[in-house]
Amino acid sequence: MLKFAKSTPYIPDPARSRPLVTDMDKARAAETPPHPVPFHCKPWVDGQTAGWTLFYGYLTPVTIVGEENGRITVKNLDQLAAETGQPRVIDQFAAGHFGIGSGYTLRTPEGFVSLILPPTHPPNGLETVIGIIETDWYPRQLFLVFRVPPPGTQISLDYQAELARVVIIPRQEQLTAQPMTETELETLRAQEAAYLAEEQETPTRWTAASGDSFTHLYKIWSGRHRQKNNKEGNEPTDV
């Protein structure tokens, strides 16, 4: 579970991430036969929709302008500071990077942290820096970090612009990478053989306009796995 607080009520709640589906992709997928497009791929959709989007939640629009030597200027900064009560709500703390006081404070269960990723629909020119915040203890507002755009590039931030995406992950020091045992490998080989055998006969196979062949077998096996875990009581809970 991701818990959150906001510095002001009108900041949008964190929302589930939306996949970046273009009008061109929709049109190509609607043709007969369809063209293969990213949203046909379950791993792509799952990756795009993982986590929650954090927004620019202030009413004052600002424009961030890249300058020489890795610096920025911010138009409307005085008005934004007056709105938020934070004189350094947008702060250039080092050449090449700047930060925004997001207005969000996050809390995750003990042993889980927040992976900060770029959003799926960022404003033009905005490059979010990837990082991990230890939100199982960190008590302060999230300060999101971005790369300074090239000189002359302008980034316009309006209310509800997407700033970042947050995905809850376990603390990495709790995890290890270990080779599979021979028994585990045998089970894996048997599962792979069953998958490949079903792939030859699946009724979900389709041919794209490009002539390439695809199936929905990954989606089917994913559904079976979730159903099996649910019946056995192994479905992950909202910790």
Secondary structure, DSSP 8 states (H G I E B T S, - for coil): --EEEESSTTS---EE------HHHHHHHHSSS----GGG-HHHHHHHHSSEEEE---SS-EEEEE-GGG-EEEETHHHHHHHHT-TTSEEEEETTEEEEE-SEEEE--TTEEEEEE--SS--TT--B--EEE-TTT--S--EEEEE---TT-EEEE-TT-EEEEEEEEE-GGG-------HHHHHHHHHHHHHHHHHHHH-TT-EE-TTS-EE--HHHHHHHHHHHHHHHTT-S----
